[in-house]
Amino acid sequence: MNYRKCIACQRGWVNRSTAAKRVEWATSMLERYLEPEGWYRVRFSDEHKLRIIRKPGQRYCPDCIQHKATPAPKNEKQFHCWAAVGFNFKSNIHFYNFTTNQNVVKPWLEAKHNFVLEEDGDSGHGLDRGRNIVKNWKEQNGLEHYFNCA
């Protein structure tokens, strides 16, 4: 038996190309917000698709079930939540069955909140270079935003 003992080598969490892009992004953000106070306007947002996982024996426990109807497999992936946090700011967690947050963000714009929305680079956020409904909505409503380097 050819066993050997060694300590595993450590590897970086991301590859060199991604690491370089992140350093470039961080440098540009530090130029954009020179002072810590510059970050006070930024609201960091993210969404997540939910999948409910129960412990064994809880499937039919009345205290553990909110909705007893099981969704069809094609609808399981349609449960989403979205939230944003920032300096002295924490939004509610918003649960929805479609992929949009305009019903949350638009009232902030109408109330004249002074903020910049930070988003991940998901294509549904209007990241593509062409025109799309999300990109148009942001421009029409004057939403100041940027995409992170994720």
CORDASUL-V5850 format. One record per residue. N is the residue number from 0. RES is the residue in one letter. PSI is psi in radians with two decimals (* if undefined). D_CENTER is the distance of its C-alpha to the mean C-alpha in whole Angstrom. Layout:
# CORDASUL-V5850
{{N:RES:PSI:D_CENTER} {N:RES:PSI:D_CENTER}}
This chain:
# CORDASUL-V5850
{{0:M:2.24:49} {1:N:1.13:47} {2:Y:2.65:45} {3:R:2.75:43} {4:K:2.27:42} {5:C:2.83:39} {6:I:2.28:36} {7:A:2.43:33} {8:C:2.55:32} {9:Q:2.44:28} {10:R:2.64:26} {11:G:2.75:23} {12:W:-0.49:20} {13:V:2.82:19} {14:N:2.97:22} {15:R:-0.70:24} {16:S:-0.81:22} {17:T:-0.71:19} {18:A:-0.75:20} {19:A:-0.73:22} {20:K:-0.66:19} {21:R:-0.67:17} {22:V:-0.75:20} {23:E:-0.77:21} {24:W:-0.82:17} {25:A:-0.71:18} {26:T:-0.76:21} {27:S:-0.61:21} {28:M:-0.62:18} {29:L:-0.55:21} {30:E:-0.61:23} {31:R:-0.73:21} {32:Y:1.50:21} {33:L:-0.66:24} {34:E:2.67:25} {35:P:-0.60:22} {36:E:-0.42:23} {37:G:-0.47:21} {38:W:-0.16:18} {39:Y:-0.51:19} {40:R:-0.28:17} {41:V:2.28:14} {42:R:1.98:11} {43:F:2.20:8} {44:S:2.74:5} {45:D:2.73:2} {46:E:2.83:4} {47:H:2.45:7} {48:K:2.36:10} {49:L:2.53:13} {50:R:2.16:16} {51:I:2.17:19} {52:I:2.14:21} {53:R:2.76:24} {54:K:2.73:27} {55:P:2.37:30} {56:G:-0.12:32} {57:Q:-0.09:30} {58:R:-0.73:29} {59:Y:0.26:32} {60:C:2.09:32} {61:P:-0.46:32} {62:D:-0.23:31} {63:C:-0.10:27} {64:I:2.26:27} {65:Q:-0.75:25} {66:H:2.10:26} {67:K:-0.33:29} {68:A:2.22:28} {69:T:2.20:27} {70:P:2.66:24} {71:A:2.61:26} {72:P:-0.63:24} {73:K:-0.34:23} {74:N:-0.16:21} {75:E:-0.65:19} {76:K:0.08:16} {77:Q:0.10:16} {78:F:2.10:14} {79:H:2.75:11} {80:C:2.70:9} {81:W:2.51:7} {82:A:2.85:8} {83:A:2.55:8} {84:V:2.70:11} {85:G:-2.96:13} {86:F:2.12:17} {87:N:0.56:19} {88:F:2.38:16} {89:K:2.04:14} {90:S:2.89:13} {91:N:2.81:14} {92:I:2.16:12} {93:H:2.16:12} {94:F:2.39:13} {95:Y:2.88:14} {96:N:0.19:16} {97:F:2.83:15} {98:T:1.34:12} {99:T:2.59:12} {100:N:0.23:11} {101:Q:-0.52:14} {102:N:-0.29:16} {103:V:-0.81:14} {104:V:-0.66:14} {105:K:-0.75:17} {106:P:-0.57:19} {107:W:-0.72:18} {108:L:-0.76:19} {109:E:-0.56:22} {110:A:0.07:23} {111:K:0.62:23} {112:H:2.44:20} {113:N:1.64:20} {114:F:2.83:17} {115:V:2.27:14} {116:L:2.14:11} {117:E:2.29:9} {118:E:2.78:6} {119:D:3.03:6} {120:G:0.46:9} {121:D:2.39:8} {122:S:-0.43:12} {123:G:-0.12:11} {124:H:0.12:10} {125:G:0.48:14} {126:L:-0.52:14} {127:D:2.76:17} {128:R:-0.40:20} {129:G:-2.94:22} {130:R:2.46:22} {131:N:2.97:19} {132:I:-0.63:19} {133:V:-0.83:15} {134:K:-0.75:17} {135:N:-0.78:20} {136:W:-0.76:18} {137:K:-0.76:17} {138:E:-0.78:20} {139:Q:-0.54:22} {140:N:0.05:21} {141:G:0.59:20} {142:L:2.02:17} {143:E:2.20:16} {144:H:2.92:13} {145:Y:2.86:12} {146:F:2.41:10} {147:N:-3.13:10} {148:C:0.10:12} {149:A:*:10}}
